[in-house]
Amino acid sequence: MRDDTSKPATPPVRRQTEPQRWEGVDVLAYKEEGSAPFKAVTRQILFSEPWLGCELRYFEVAPGGHSTLERHEHAHGVMILTGAALCLQGDTVRRVKSQDLVTIAPMTWHQFRTLGDAPMGFLCMVNAERDRPQLPTEADLEGLRATPAVAAFLDGQDPTTSE
């Protein structure tokens, strides 16, 4: 049984105010500008309650945008809500689209890059307390480039076939 100090700080219902926007939820910068390479990404924290032990966040990547190429000790659970993207997971590049589920395992290099003219929006569930992302070193990038499909992805090409 929870005590009063563990009651949710958020209201029991947050209504959607427009597509991918909710009452009382701020649209934030993805990361601090200059902290890591990314392009045209926003972030919204939908749930962040200590008693949940996790956060549910919504990210939106504009057409031509991409998340940071990174890895970390914590895992992600991702559900693509809108749009499509190329998704790098370790040494594999896949196309993902609305309603696809993506698991990012711990210490796996990963990145999303939008496809097409629409934004790609996704829900991301992570531990509330988590480690900081690691960016690739030159040696890491060299290792990633050993896989031709990953090298093509890193060069901005689409190495996938119709999936």
N, C-alpha and C positions, 0 to 999 in steps of 0.2 A: 504494500500500500504506500502510495506517495504521500509525503507531507506537503504543507503549503509552499515550501521553498522550491518544490519541483513541478509546480503547476506551469502549464505552457504560458509563455509570454505573448504568443500570437493568438489572434482570435480563432474560434473553432472553425470558421469558414472564411475564406478569402475569395471573393468573387472575381471572375475574369472581367476586366474592364475593356479589353480589346484583344485581338489575337496575341497570344504569348505575353500578356501583361496582366498583373493581378493587383487588387487593392492592397495598399500598404507595402508593396514590394518595390524597392528601388532598382532601377537599371544602373548597374555599376560597370566600371572599367573591368575588363577581364583580368588584367594585371597592371602593375605600375608601368607606365611607359618607359621603355629603355631597360627594363629588368630582364627581359627575355624576348626573342624574336617571335612575333605573332602579327596577324593582320586582321583588322575589322571584326573583333569579337567583343560581345558584351556578356555580362554575368548577372544573374538574379539569384538571391538566396531565398528559396521558398520555405524551407523548414530548417531551423537550427536551434534545437532545444537540447539542453544537456541530458535530459532523461531519455532522449531518443538514441544517443550515442553515435548518430550519423547526421549528415547534412544532405538535403536534397536541393540541388541547384539547377537552374536553367541557363544554358549558354546559347547564344545565337551568333552564328558566323555568317557575315554578309557574303554575297557572291564575290568570288575571287579571294576570299579570306581564308585564314588557317589558324589553328591553335598552335601552341608551342610544341616543338619536338622535345620531349622530356621523358624521364622515368622517375620512379620513386618507390618507396617500400610499401605504400598502401595500394590497395586495389580500387578500381572504379567499376560501378555498374552503370551502363549508359543505355538509354532508350532514345532512338532518333524519333523526334516528333514530326518535323517538317523538313522538306528538302532532301538533298542527297550529297554524299561526300565520298572522297577516297579516305580510307582509314588505314593507317600504318599501325601494325601490331607486331613488334619484333622484326622478323624478317619476311613478313607477309603484308601485302597491300590488297585490300578488298574494297569493293563498292558497297556502301551502306545507304539505306533510304528509310523513309518514314516507316515506323513501327518495328524496325530491326533492333535487336538487343545486342549490345557489345560488352564483353567482359575484358577489362584491361587488368591483366595479372600483375602482381608486384614485380618491380624492377624490369618492366617491359617497355622498350622505347615505343612511343605512340604519338600520333598526330592525326588531326582531321583537317582535310582540305575540301572546300566546297566544290560541287559540280553544278554546272548550269547557271541559270539567271536568278534563281530563288535563294533566299537565305536557308541555311541548315540550322535547325534548332534541336537541341537535345537536353534531356534530363540526365543529371549525373548524381549518383549517390556515392558518397565517400564517408569514411570515418570522420567524426567531429574533430578528433585530435589526430593529426597526421603529420608526416615528415614533409620537408620542403622538397620541391622538384629538383632533379639534377639535369643540367643541360649537357649535351654531348661534347666531348673533347674532340680534337682533330683525329685522335686515334679511334674514338668511338665512331665517328663519321666514316672513317676509312673502313672499319669493320662492317658497318651497315651497307656501304657501297659495294661490298663483296657480293651481295645479292643483286643481280641485274634489275629486278623489278623495284627494289628499294632505291637503287641508284637512279632509276628513271623517275620515281616518285620525288626524290630529293631534288631532281633537276626540273621539277614542275610538269612532268609528263604524266600521262595516264597509262600505267603499264597493265591495266586489267583488261580482260576480255569481258564480253557480256556475261553477267552472272545472274 
